[in-house]
């Protein structure tokens, strides 16, 4: 699943989020857009657990802040 989280100018600590999310899903991909406005996460973790993990990493948010986006995966790599 892919998710977007609008930061509203309050950039998260990516390393902290990568650490807690990576402990549950080592294949997760986490980044922030160039403007620092949108945190992007691709993971197998569900939305409720993801919000909980992000909060554990010190970035306070609720389920309302999480936007699920359609997958862009074409399946061509076999993943």
C-alpha positions in Angstrom: 0.0 0.0 0.0 1.1 3.5 -0.6 0.3 6.4 1.7 0.8 10.2 1.8 0.9 12.3 4.9 0.8 16.1 4.5 3.4 17.6 6.9 2.0 21.2 6.9 5.5 22.5 7.3 6.3 20.2 10.3 8.8 17.9 8.7 9.2 14.5 10.5 12.4 12.8 11.5 12.7 10.4 8.6 15.4 8.2 10.3 13.1 7.6 13.3 10.2 6.7 11.1 12.4 4.5 8.9 13.6 2.7 12.1 10.2 1.9 13.6 8.5 1.1 10.3 11.5 -0.9 9.1 11.4 -3.1 12.2 8.0 -4.3 11.1 8.4 -4.1 7.3 12.0 -4.1 6.2 11.0 -3.6 2.5 9.1 -0.3 3.3 10.1 2.7 1.2 9.9 6.1 3.0 10.7 9.5 1.7 9.6 13.1 1.7 9.0 15.3 -1.4 11.5 18.0 -2.4 9.4 20.7 -0.9 9.2 18.9 2.5 5.4 19.0 2.3 4.4 15.3 1.8 5.8 12.2 3.5 5.4 9.2 1.2 5.4 5.6 2.5 5.1 2.3 0.5 4.6 -0.6 2.9 2.8 -3.8 3.6 1.7 -2.4 7.0 -2.0 -1.4 7.4 -3.1 2.1 8.0 -3.9 1.9 11.7 -0.6 0.2 12.6 1.3 2.6 10.4 -0.2 5.6 12.2 0.7 4.0 15.5 4.3 3.4 14.4 4.7 6.9 13.1 3.5 8.2 16.5 6.0 5.9 18.2 8.7 7.6 16.1 7.7 11.0 17.6 5.7 12.4 14.8 2.2 13.1 16.1 -0.6 12.4 13.7 -4.0 10.7 13.4 -5.6 8.4 11.0 -7.3 11.4 9.4 -3.9 12.7 8.3 -3.2 9.5 6.3 -4.1 9.4 2.7 -4.1 6.0 0.9 -3.0 6.3 -2.7 -3.5 3.8 -5.5 -0.5 1.6 -6.2 1.7 2.6 -9.1 3.2 -0.9 -9.4 3.1 -2.4 -12.9 4.2 -5.8 -11.6 6.9 -6.0 -14.2 9.7 -6.6 -11.7 7.9 -9.6 -10.2 7.6 -7.9 -6.8 
